[in-house]
Amino acid sequence: MINSLDLNKYIELYQDFLHPNPNINSQAFLILKKEFEVKFMNNLLANLKEEDLFIRRKSILALGRFGEKALKSIVQLYMDTNNKTVKVSCLKTIIKVVVNFNLEELTQDEMLVVDLALKDSSPEMILTVISLLRQLGRTGRNILMKTCRDKDLLRAKASISALLEMKDHTIDDLFEDLLNDKSIDQMIKEDILRDKII
């Protein structure tokens, strides 16, 4: 329980955290994380449903700096909500943690979030989860090698783009197979060929 003096300090620091000046907000972030970690993290998690894009983005960036501490709560939040904005924000937070802490693997629960997101057909969910997979090294690559054959054209095209960006020559054979597969959409083949020309 926070006493009134600490509460006033928290409110003041939180307002500084939302300040547009990066020096002010990064200093506030460090103090909030050190002195009010649990309350601050809960506050940031609640912000993931905020309609204000500025607050939502700042909260995603901040949660990304909490590392794996934030991921358990992010998984729970993803599972508990039907709100698409919150789900996308959860995925974006996972991306930030993966990038900031050089994670190449996620836990079983975190991968369940990825699996569920891959079943969602909304464009923003597709693009966000594919961006996450692109950051996950071999684990992500292996999933992308399957999703690039997906019936959903956006999911397949996004997967191809992610694989091409990985510049992994071990998957050249996959691209050859896709180019020779008559069931693969021509738009997918054009993406692969365009990359080969470049």
Backbone bond lengths (Angstrom), bond angles and torsions (degrees), N, CA, C in turn:
res aa  C-N    CA-C-N  psi(-1)  N-CA   C-N-CA  omega(-1)  CA-C   N-CA-C  phi
1 M - - - 1.475 - - 1.538 108.98 -
2 I 1.317 116.68 131.79 1.465 120.43 -179.20 1.529 109.39 -92.17
3 N 1.344 116.55 129.26 1.467 118.70 177.31 1.531 109.66 -75.58
4 S 1.345 115.90 171.54 1.469 119.86 -171.90 1.530 112.79 -64.19
5 L 1.333 116.74 -34.69 1.465 119.38 178.79 1.525 110.74 -66.22
6 D 1.342 114.91 -45.94 1.468 120.10 178.25 1.524 111.02 -64.66
7 L 1.326 115.49 -36.78 1.463 119.97 179.89 1.527 110.39 -62.95
8 N 1.335 115.77 -43.88 1.469 120.09 177.72 1.525 110.83 -61.48
9 K 1.327 115.15 -41.15 1.472 119.95 178.55 1.537 109.90 -63.51
10 Y 1.333 114.52 -43.13 1.478 119.49 -179.93 1.533 110.67 -60.64
11 I 1.330 116.44 -47.35 1.471 121.21 -178.96 1.531 110.76 -59.65
12 E 1.324 114.91 -43.11 1.468 119.92 -179.94 1.536 110.84 -63.63
13 L 1.326 116.03 -45.94 1.464 120.99 179.54 1.530 111.27 -64.88
14 Y 1.341 114.84 -39.08 1.470 119.06 -179.11 1.540 110.33 -64.80
15 Q 1.317 116.06 -38.83 1.474 119.98 176.73 1.532 110.06 -63.82
16 D 1.336 115.99 -38.34 1.469 120.09 176.34 1.527 111.03 -66.25
17 F 1.322 116.16 -36.12 1.468 120.84 178.16 1.536 110.55 -60.25
18 L 1.328 116.66 -34.41 1.470 121.14 179.66 1.529 112.72 -85.67
19 H 1.323 116.22 -0.94 1.470 121.00 -178.53 1.529 110.52 -66.83
20 P 1.342 118.28 139.49 1.473 120.07 -179.27 1.538 114.25 -67.88
21 N 1.329 117.40 -20.73 1.465 120.30 179.33 1.542 109.32 -73.50
22 P 1.352 118.24 118.71 1.470 120.43 -175.91 1.528 114.26 -62.29
23 N 1.331 117.46 -31.30 1.468 119.52 178.55 1.526 111.26 -66.57
24 I 1.324 115.19 -42.48 1.471 120.37 -179.97 1.525 110.23 -67.63
25 N 1.352 116.27 -48.04 1.468 117.44 -174.80 1.528 113.15 -72.00
26 S 1.330 118.85 -32.48 1.471 118.42 179.73 1.530 111.31 -72.68
27 Q 1.329 116.70 -33.69 1.466 120.55 175.73 1.530 110.20 -65.72
28 A 1.331 115.55 -43.07 1.478 120.15 178.40 1.526 110.54 -63.29
29 F 1.331 116.42 -40.93 1.467 120.49 179.21 1.530 110.74 -57.21
30 L 1.320 116.33 -47.27 1.475 120.24 -176.92 1.525 111.91 -61.69
31 I 1.333 115.94 -41.17 1.473 119.39 -179.73 1.534 110.33 -70.10
32 L 1.335 116.14 -43.84 1.473 120.21 179.01 1.529 110.80 -60.00
33 K 1.309 116.36 -42.55 1.475 121.19 -178.57 1.532 110.83 -66.56
34 K 1.327 115.24 -36.85 1.472 119.45 -178.28 1.529 112.20 -77.48
35 E 1.333 117.18 -44.65 1.471 120.48 -170.52 1.534 114.44 -97.55
36 F 1.334 116.58 -24.08 1.480 119.75 -175.60 1.534 110.71 -132.67
37 E 1.319 116.89 39.62 1.465 121.35 -168.65 1.538 113.91 -49.98
38 V 1.318 117.30 -53.45 1.475 120.76 -174.75 1.525 111.02 -65.37
39 K 1.336 116.54 -49.22 1.476 119.86 -179.42 1.525 110.77 -61.54
40 F 1.337 116.04 -43.27 1.457 120.98 -178.49 1.532 110.68 -63.80
41 M 1.334 116.42 -44.58 1.466 119.26 -179.60 1.534 110.55 -64.17
42 N 1.316 117.44 -41.12 1.473 120.40 178.11 1.528 111.19 -63.14
43 N 1.320 115.25 -38.22 1.461 121.68 177.16 1.537 110.19 -61.53
44 L 1.324 115.22 -46.22 1.476 120.85 -179.69 1.527 111.18 -64.30
45 L 1.323 116.72 -40.41 1.474 120.98 178.17 1.527 110.67 -62.44
46 A 1.336 115.91 -41.95 1.473 120.39 178.45 1.528 110.77 -63.40
47 N 1.345 116.51 -30.76 1.467 121.22 -178.79 1.534 113.33 -69.99
48 L 1.318 117.15 -13.52 1.474 119.40 -177.34 1.529 112.38 -68.19
49 K 1.329 116.42 -13.27 1.474 118.85 175.81 1.531 111.50 -102.07
50 E 1.319 116.08 3.32 1.469 121.79 179.62 1.527 111.56 -60.77
51 E 1.314 116.59 136.02 1.464 119.61 175.01 1.530 110.99 -75.04
52 D 1.325 116.17 -25.59 1.463 121.21 178.84 1.541 108.43 -70.76
53 L 1.328 115.51 110.40 1.465 122.00 -175.85 1.525 111.82 -60.98
54 F 1.332 117.23 -37.41 1.468 122.00 -179.68 1.528 110.42 -59.61
55 I 1.338 116.48 -48.04 1.469 121.15 -179.36 1.527 110.48 -66.23
56 R 1.331 115.44 -41.40 1.474 119.91 -179.38 1.534 110.70 -62.31
57 R 1.328 115.76 -46.77 1.480 119.77 -179.06 1.525 111.66 -63.28
58 K 1.329 116.41 -44.26 1.476 120.31 179.52 1.530 110.53 -61.23
59 S 1.324 115.77 -37.37 1.467 120.25 -178.85 1.526 111.07 -69.92
60 I 1.327 117.14 -39.55 1.473 121.12 177.01 1.528 109.99 -62.14
61 L 1.336 116.12 -46.89 1.470 120.54 179.42 1.533 111.12 -60.75
62 A 1.328 115.70 -42.96 1.472 120.04 -178.76 1.526 111.07 -67.25
63 L 1.325 117.59 -45.09 1.472 120.57 178.77 1.525 110.80 -60.92
64 G 1.320 115.90 -33.84 1.465 120.33 177.86 1.508 113.12 -61.71
65 R 1.318 116.54 -21.91 1.469 121.16 179.86 1.535 112.30 -90.24
66 F 1.338 116.83 -4.93 1.465 120.27 175.80 1.529 110.97 -82.96
67 G 1.323 115.97 -16.16 1.465 119.64 178.60 1.519 112.35 71.77
68 E 1.326 114.27 -148.71 1.465 119.99 -173.81 1.528 112.55 -65.01
69 K 1.333 116.82 -19.53 1.475 120.29 176.16 1.525 110.80 -56.84
70 A 1.334 115.75 -35.82 1.472 120.31 -176.56 1.528 112.38 -80.21
71 L 1.331 117.02 -23.95 1.464 119.33 -169.34 1.525 114.48 -65.98
72 K 1.328 117.25 -37.05 1.470 119.91 179.32 1.532 110.30 -60.21
73 S 1.338 115.79 -44.41 1.470 120.61 178.92 1.522 111.48 -67.89
74 I 1.340 116.44 -35.68 1.467 121.27 179.06 1.530 109.89 -64.85
75 V 1.329 116.52 -43.29 1.476 121.03 178.17 1.524 109.97 -60.04
76 Q 1.340 116.19 -47.09 1.471 121.05 -179.51 1.525 111.21 -61.16
77 L 1.334 115.83 -43.61 1.462 120.79 179.86 1.526 110.68 -62.59
78 Y 1.331 116.37 -43.35 1.475 120.81 179.47 1.530 110.22 -59.84
79 M 1.322 115.96 -44.51 1.475 120.84 -177.82 1.530 112.30 -68.19
80 D 1.326 115.97 -31.34 1.470 120.53 -173.16 1.528 114.46 -86.33
81 T 1.338 117.75 -10.07 1.464 119.21 -172.70 1.523 112.62 -115.44
82 N 1.335 115.18 152.69 1.468 121.18 170.47 1.524 110.01 -108.85
83 N 1.329 115.68 0.31 1.459 121.71 -177.84 1.535 109.60 -74.99
84 K 1.323 115.98 117.38 1.473 121.35 -175.96 1.526 111.72 -62.79
85 T 1.334 117.03 -38.74 1.466 120.52 179.17 1.524 110.54 -60.45
86 V 1.329 116.27 -42.98 1.463 120.86 179.70 1.524 110.47 -65.43
87 K 1.334 116.52 -43.12 1.472 120.39 -179.94 1.527 111.33 -60.85
88 V 1.329 116.12 -45.83 1.470 120.25 178.88 1.531 109.84 -63.72
89 S 1.327 116.33 -41.26 1.471 120.51 178.70 1.531 110.97 -62.44
90 C 1.326 117.06 -37.75 1.476 121.11 176.98 1.530 110.17 -62.20
91 L 1.324 116.42 -45.33 1.470 120.16 179.09 1.524 110.91 -62.96
92 K 1.323 116.54 -41.66 1.471 120.30 179.42 1.533 110.62 -64.42
93 T 1.318 116.64 -35.66 1.468 120.22 177.26 1.523 110.34 -65.66
94 I 1.332 116.23 -42.64 1.474 119.38 177.80 1.528 110.11 -60.14
95 I 1.342 117.05 -41.24 1.473 120.61 177.46 1.521 110.07 -57.82
96 K 1.337 116.64 -46.00 1.471 120.64 -178.69 1.526 111.19 -61.14
97 V 1.333 116.52 -42.69 1.473 120.05 179.54 1.535 109.80 -64.33
98 V 1.321 116.49 -45.29 1.477 121.62 -180.00 1.525 110.34 -58.15
99 V 1.333 116.38 -46.72 1.475 121.03 -178.20 1.531 110.65 -69.42
100 N 1.323 117.20 -46.74 1.474 120.92 -175.95 1.525 113.45 -66.14
101 F 1.346 116.09 -29.79 1.465 119.60 -174.96 1.534 112.49 -115.99
102 N 1.346 115.80 13.97 1.472 121.71 176.63 1.530 113.43 50.43
103 L 1.336 115.80 43.50 1.465 119.28 178.23 1.532 109.71 -77.88
104 E 1.309 116.35 136.47 1.469 119.85 175.96 1.520 110.80 -111.04
105 E 1.334 115.30 -11.34 1.465 119.67 179.14 1.511 109.68 -136.27
106 L 1.328 115.25 148.17 1.460 121.65 175.53 1.520 108.61 -112.27
107 T 1.321 116.90 160.78 1.464 120.87 177.28 1.527 109.38 -70.92
108 Q 1.312 115.57 170.70 1.474 121.25 179.15 1.530 111.11 -58.79
109 D 1.332 116.82 -42.63 1.472 120.49 179.94 1.527 111.52 -65.72
110 E 1.322 115.73 -40.12 1.466 120.18 179.19 1.535 110.99 -67.04
111 M 1.345 115.95 -37.07 1.467 119.71 177.62 1.529 110.94 -69.47
112 L 1.336 117.17 -26.81 1.469 120.14 175.71 1.527 109.53 -64.32
113 V 1.325 117.08 -39.06 1.472 121.19 175.47 1.525 109.93 -60.00
114 V 1.335 116.62 -44.33 1.475 121.20 178.04 1.526 110.28 -59.90
115 D 1.336 116.83 -46.36 1.474 120.90 -179.72 1.522 111.67 -60.37
116 L 1.319 116.06 -43.25 1.474 120.05 179.40 1.527 110.66 -66.11
117 A 1.326 116.45 -41.18 1.469 120.75 179.77 1.527 110.88 -63.67
118 L 1.327 116.81 -34.84 1.473 120.64 179.68 1.531 112.32 -67.77
119 K 1.324 116.24 -20.05 1.473 120.28 178.97 1.528 111.85 -86.49
120 D 1.322 116.41 -9.62 1.471 121.63 -178.00 1.523 109.07 -85.19
121 S 1.326 116.15 132.99 1.468 119.55 -174.71 1.533 113.97 -98.46
122 S 1.340 118.03 5.18 1.468 118.06 179.51 1.537 108.89 -74.57
123 P 1.336 117.78 138.01 1.468 121.17 -175.16 1.523 114.52 -53.60
124 E 1.339 117.15 -43.62 1.469 118.69 -176.94 1.527 111.48 -65.68
125 M 1.337 116.52 -37.57 1.470 120.17 178.00 1.525 110.24 -66.46
126 I 1.325 116.32 -43.40 1.469 120.47 179.84 1.523 110.09 -59.10
127 L 1.333 116.79 -51.83 1.469 120.44 -175.99 1.527 112.27 -64.84
128 T 1.335 116.19 -35.08 1.465 119.34 -178.28 1.525 111.23 -73.00
129 V 1.333 117.31 -43.77 1.475 118.69 -178.73 1.527 111.14 -69.44
130 I 1.326 117.45 -33.01 1.476 120.00 176.62 1.535 109.60 -67.56
131 S 1.342 116.99 -38.57 1.476 120.46 175.49 1.526 110.71 -60.54
132 L 1.328 116.22 -38.93 1.459 120.76 177.78 1.533 110.44 -63.90
133 L 1.328 116.43 -46.67 1.468 120.22 -179.18 1.534 111.46 -60.25
134 R 1.315 116.30 -35.80 1.465 120.57 -179.53 1.532 111.75 -61.92
135 Q 1.345 115.81 -25.65 1.473 120.39 -179.04 1.529 112.76 -87.73
136 L 1.328 117.24 -6.45 1.469 119.80 -169.90 1.531 115.00 -98.47
137 G 1.322 117.32 25.22 1.460 120.30 173.98 1.519 113.07 55.75
138 R 1.333 115.28 -135.90 1.464 120.96 -175.31 1.529 112.33 -62.23
139 T 1.335 116.42 -39.67 1.475 120.10 179.48 1.525 110.22 -58.89
140 G 1.334 115.72 -48.96 1.462 120.78 179.75 1.512 111.70 -63.98
141 R 1.332 115.96 -43.38 1.468 120.79 -179.55 1.528 111.38 -57.72
142 N 1.334 116.64 -44.21 1.469 120.43 -178.10 1.529 112.30 -63.60
143 I 1.340 116.09 -36.17 1.469 119.27 177.62 1.526 109.86 -72.46
144 L 1.335 116.81 -42.37 1.470 120.86 179.60 1.532 111.87 -61.36
145 M 1.323 116.36 -31.65 1.466 120.10 178.38 1.530 111.41 -64.91
146 K 1.339 115.45 -24.72 1.477 119.57 175.86 1.526 110.65 -87.71
147 T 1.347 116.23 -44.12 1.471 119.01 -174.95 1.527 112.68 -70.29
148 C 1.340 117.77 -17.57 1.466 118.93 178.45 1.535 111.54 -70.58
149 R 1.337 116.03 -9.93 1.474 120.92 176.06 1.536 111.49 -103.61
150 D 1.329 115.54 9.74 1.469 120.39 -175.53 1.532 111.22 -63.93
151 K 1.333 115.30 150.07 1.476 120.40 178.07 1.530 111.29 -68.93
152 D 1.333 116.63 -27.50 1.458 121.15 177.53 1.530 107.78 -74.36
153 L 1.323 116.20 115.90 1.462 120.80 -172.96 1.525 112.41 -62.75
154 L 1.337 117.45 -40.48 1.467 120.04 179.83 1.527 110.26 -63.19
155 R 1.345 116.89 -43.90 1.465 120.49 -179.81 1.530 110.56 -62.91
156 A 1.345 115.69 -42.27 1.467 120.26 -179.96 1.527 111.05 -65.94
157 K 1.350 116.78 -45.50 1.474 120.47 -178.90 1.538 111.21 -65.27
158 A 1.322 116.17 -42.25 1.468 120.14 179.05 1.532 110.34 -63.70
159 S 1.325 116.25 -37.59 1.474 120.78 178.97 1.524 110.82 -65.58
160 I 1.327 116.38 -43.26 1.471 121.01 177.83 1.532 109.85 -60.98
161 S 1.340 116.32 -46.87 1.475 120.49 179.15 1.524 110.79 -57.99
162 A 1.343 116.21 -43.78 1.468 120.69 -179.55 1.532 110.62 -63.75
163 L 1.327 116.46 -42.96 1.471 120.40 179.13 1.530 111.30 -64.19
164 L 1.336 115.98 -41.41 1.464 120.01 179.22 1.530 110.95 -63.81
165 E 1.337 116.44 -38.10 1.467 120.79 179.93 1.526 111.78 -68.17
166 M 1.332 116.53 -24.75 1.469 120.46 -179.19 1.531 112.02 -71.14
167 K 1.331 116.80 -19.95 1.468 121.51 178.83 1.532 111.31 51.25
168 D 1.326 115.34 44.87 1.465 121.37 -179.15 1.528 108.35 -102.20
169 H 1.329 116.52 109.56 1.477 119.86 -174.23 1.529 112.94 -73.29
170 T 1.334 116.95 -8.57 1.461 118.89 177.52 1.534 111.12 -71.81
171 I 1.338 116.61 -11.70 1.470 118.00 -179.65 1.529 112.44 -105.87
172 D 1.343 116.76 12.11 1.474 119.35 177.20 1.523 111.78 -58.62
173 D 1.328 116.06 -36.46 1.474 120.13 179.52 1.528 110.88 -63.44
174 L 1.329 116.06 -35.66 1.468 120.37 177.96 1.525 109.73 -61.84
175 F 1.329 117.11 -45.40 1.468 120.50 179.75 1.530 111.30 -61.65
176 E 1.330 116.70 -38.94 1.471 120.41 177.54 1.522 110.22 -63.34
177 D 1.339 115.72 -43.17 1.475 120.09 178.69 1.525 110.96 -61.36
178 L 1.331 116.63 -42.35 1.468 120.67 -179.77 1.531 111.09 -65.01
179 L 1.338 116.09 -39.81 1.470 120.14 179.95 1.535 111.26 -65.11
180 N 1.322 116.03 -31.09 1.474 120.29 -178.08 1.529 113.67 -93.16
181 D 1.345 115.81 -3.45 1.472 120.34 -177.46 1.534 109.41 -89.63
182 K 1.320 115.77 116.07 1.473 120.50 -176.48 1.531 112.76 -67.51
183 S 1.322 116.81 -19.67 1.474 119.41 -178.62 1.538 112.49 -81.74
184 I 1.320 117.60 -9.96 1.465 121.36 -177.93 1.524 110.40 -83.49
185 D 1.325 116.38 133.61 1.461 122.40 -178.33 1.540 110.86 -58.35
186 Q 1.316 115.29 141.44 1.467 121.15 -178.12 1.529 112.54 -59.85
187 M 1.333 116.91 -32.88 1.473 120.36 179.15 1.528 111.53 -62.47
188 I 1.331 116.06 -35.73 1.470 120.90 177.50 1.527 109.19 -65.25
189 K 1.326 115.09 -45.46 1.473 120.18 -179.36 1.532 111.06 -62.50
190 E 1.316 115.77 -38.68 1.472 119.65 179.19 1.533 111.20 -63.11
191 D 1.338 116.68 -38.52 1.476 120.42 177.83 1.527 110.46 -61.05
192 I 1.336 115.65 -43.43 1.481 120.27 -179.16 1.527 109.72 -66.28
193 L 1.325 116.50 -45.83 1.466 120.70 -177.81 1.527 111.30 -64.85
194 R 1.325 116.50 -38.64 1.464 120.97 179.47 1.526 109.42 -60.15
195 D 1.342 116.47 -41.60 1.454 120.38 179.66 1.529 111.24 -66.63
196 K 1.321 116.46 -36.80 1.473 120.38 -179.86 1.529 110.50 -65.81
197 I 1.332 116.41 -37.51 1.472 121.14 -179.84 1.522 110.17 -67.12
198 I 1.353 115.73 -42.00 1.469 120.78 179.25 1.520 110.05 -65.44
